[in-house]
Structures are given as C-alpha cells and as structure tokens.
Amino acid sequence: QKKNPFSNDNRLASKPLHTHRGDPTYGRPLEGSRTEQRGKDAHSHVEKEVEELCSIIKSTGQVGEDGHVSVTFGQLFETYVTISNKVVGILLRARKHGLVHFEGEMLWQGKDDGVIITLL
C-alpha cells in the first residue's frame, strides 16, 4: 500500500514496513482505521450473542443441586438455532470467557445432544 499510487491514505507512510512479534502493534490494524472499527463492531456483536446465549440457557435450563443452571446441548441447540446458526461457536467463546462449562473440545449435533452445559 505504501507504494500504491492510487492510495490517498497518508497514514500508511508513517507506519513501518515490517512489524515484529514483540511490537504491540503487530497483527493489529491502524489505530482509527475503518478496519479497527469493523473489528470493534464484530467484537461487540459477539459479546451480545454470548449474553443472549447465557440468558437462553438460564431460561430453558434447570437449576441443579449446586445452584448452577444446566441444559443439554440438544435442548439448547433446538432452542438457539432459531436465533443463530452459530450456537457452537458462541458456546466456545462463552467457555473461553468462563461463562459456561461443558465436557469435550467441540460439540456436534446429534452425537453430543446429551452433553450437559452449565452456566457459571
């Protein structure tokens, strides 16, 4: 882009050609760029989906002896798939943030319908 004669973006001229892994800007879009804004918007959208998933688990699940709400993957899948087809990805994100717990690396429709998902 620095050598692109059709680019009017002067911010590129101030950015070094190569960043290194130790550099805090490595793998990040330019601050204030549209790419950075799209990333922030996407992050916000995923956070809202995670919150919605947690509320659905809370409303459809059963409170266990430990006080946590649990639901089977099959039941959650049937309920949530009408809202979003990304139920497994959102579950993985929620687990990454410590909001839910379930056994296994990945959940598959049909095969893992009996896996218990616990809202933490």
Backbone torsions as a table, in degrees:
resi	resn	phi	psi	omega
1	GLN	NA	-31.5	-179.1
2	LYS	-61.0	-33.9	-177.2
3	LYS	-96.7	3.3	-178.3
4	ASN	-74.9	114.1	-177.9
5	PRO	-70.0	-13.6	-177.5
6	PHE	-95.5	-2.4	-179.0
7	SER	-88.7	129.0	177.5
8	ASN	-100.7	7.9	-175.3
9	ASP	-84.4	103.5	-177.9
10	ASN	-75.5	-14.9	179.9
11	ARG	-65.5	-27.3	-177.9
12	LEU	-66.5	-29.5	-178.4
13	ALA	-66.9	-28.0	-178.2
14	SER	-88.1	-12.2	-179.1
15	LYS	-85.8	133.9	179.1
16	PRO	-63.6	153.1	-179.0
17	LEU	-62.9	-45.2	-176.9
18	HIS	-127.0	129.7	172.6
19	THR	-104.4	158.8	-177.3
20	HIS	-113.7	160.0	-175.6
21	ARG	-53.6	-33.4	-179.7
22	GLY	-75.2	-17.4	-178.0
23	ASP	-70.1	130.9	-179.8
24	PRO	-63.5	-18.8	179.1
25	THR	-92.4	-0.3	-179.2
26	TYR	-62.3	126.5	178.0
27	GLY	75.0	13.3	-179.1
28	ARG	-115.8	145.5	175.7
29	PRO	-72.6	163.7	177.7
30	LEU	-59.7	137.0	179.4
31	GLU	-62.6	131.3	179.8
32	GLY	85.7	-1.2	-178.5
33	SER	-80.2	164.8	177.0
34	ARG	-66.5	-31.5	177.6
35	THR	-63.8	-43.6	177.7
36	GLU	-61.4	-42.0	-179.8
37	GLN	-65.3	-41.1	177.7
38	ARG	-61.6	-40.0	177.5
39	GLY	-62.7	-43.2	177.9
40	LYS	-63.8	-41.4	178.7
41	ASP	-63.5	-42.2	179.3
42	ALA	-64.2	-42.6	178.8
43	HIS	-61.2	-42.8	179.0
44	SER	-63.3	-41.6	179.9
45	HIS	-63.2	-43.7	179.6
46	VAL	-65.0	-40.6	177.4
47	GLU	-58.9	-41.5	178.7
48	LYS	-64.7	-39.6	178.5
49	GLU	-65.8	-38.2	177.6
50	VAL	-63.7	-44.5	177.8
51	GLU	-60.5	-42.4	179.7
52	GLU	-65.0	-41.2	177.9
53	LEU	-60.5	-44.7	179.5
54	CYS	-62.4	-39.5	179.0
55	SER	-67.9	-34.2	177.4
56	ILE	-69.6	-40.4	176.2
57	ILE	-60.5	-43.3	-179.0
58	LYS	-63.4	-39.5	-176.8
59	SER	-80.5	-29.7	-177.3
60	THR	-99.2	-17.2	-175.8
61	GLY	-83.9	177.4	179.1
62	GLN	-113.3	141.0	176.5
63	VAL	-78.8	125.8	-179.2
64	GLY	-88.8	-179.5	-179.9
65	GLU	-62.0	-30.1	-179.3
66	ASP	-82.3	-1.6	179.1
67	GLY	89.7	-5.9	178.6
68	HIS	-88.9	146.8	178.1
69	VAL	-86.6	132.2	-180.0
70	SER	-129.6	152.0	178.2
71	VAL	-147.8	151.5	176.1
72	THR	-79.8	154.4	179.5
73	PHE	-61.2	-39.4	-180.0
74	GLY	-60.1	-45.3	179.3
75	GLN	-65.6	-44.1	179.1
76	LEU	-63.7	-42.4	-179.5
77	PHE	-60.0	-46.6	-179.0
78	GLU	-63.2	-36.3	-179.8
79	THR	-75.7	-47.2	-171.0
80	TYR	-81.3	-25.4	-175.7
81	VAL	-64.3	-22.4	176.2
82	THR	-73.8	-19.4	179.0
83	ILE	-91.8	-46.0	-176.8
84	SER	-151.4	144.4	178.3
85	ASN	-89.3	7.8	-177.5
86	LYS	-106.0	32.2	-173.9
87	VAL	-58.3	-41.8	-178.1
88	VAL	-68.2	-44.3	179.0
89	GLY	-62.7	-39.9	179.0
90	ILE	-69.5	-37.1	175.4
91	LEU	-61.2	-43.4	179.0
92	LEU	-62.6	-40.7	178.4
93	ARG	-65.2	-42.2	179.2
94	ALA	-63.7	-37.5	178.1
95	ARG	-68.3	-38.9	178.8
96	LYS	-58.7	-35.1	-179.2
97	HIS	-91.3	6.3	175.5
98	GLY	75.6	23.7	-178.7
99	LEU	-93.2	-28.3	178.4
100	VAL	-134.4	163.1	175.9
101	HIS	-136.1	138.2	171.1
102	PHE	-155.9	156.9	-179.0
103	GLU	-82.0	147.3	176.1
104	GLY	97.0	162.5	179.6
105	GLU	-79.9	-42.7	-173.1
106	MET	-139.3	151.7	177.7
107	LEU	-113.6	136.3	-178.5
108	TRP	-120.0	134.2	178.4
109	GLN	-60.3	137.1	-179.1
110	GLY	88.9	-63.0	-177.3
111	LYS	-66.3	-40.7	-174.1
112	ASP	-109.9	23.4	-177.3
113	ASP	-60.3	-25.5	-178.4
114	GLY	-90.0	-3.1	-179.8
115	VAL	-66.5	132.6	-179.1
116	ILE	-85.9	129.6	175.5
117	ILE	-109.9	123.0	-176.5
118	THR	-109.7	130.5	176.7
119	LEU	-83.1	121.4	-178.5
120	LEU	-94.6	NA	NA
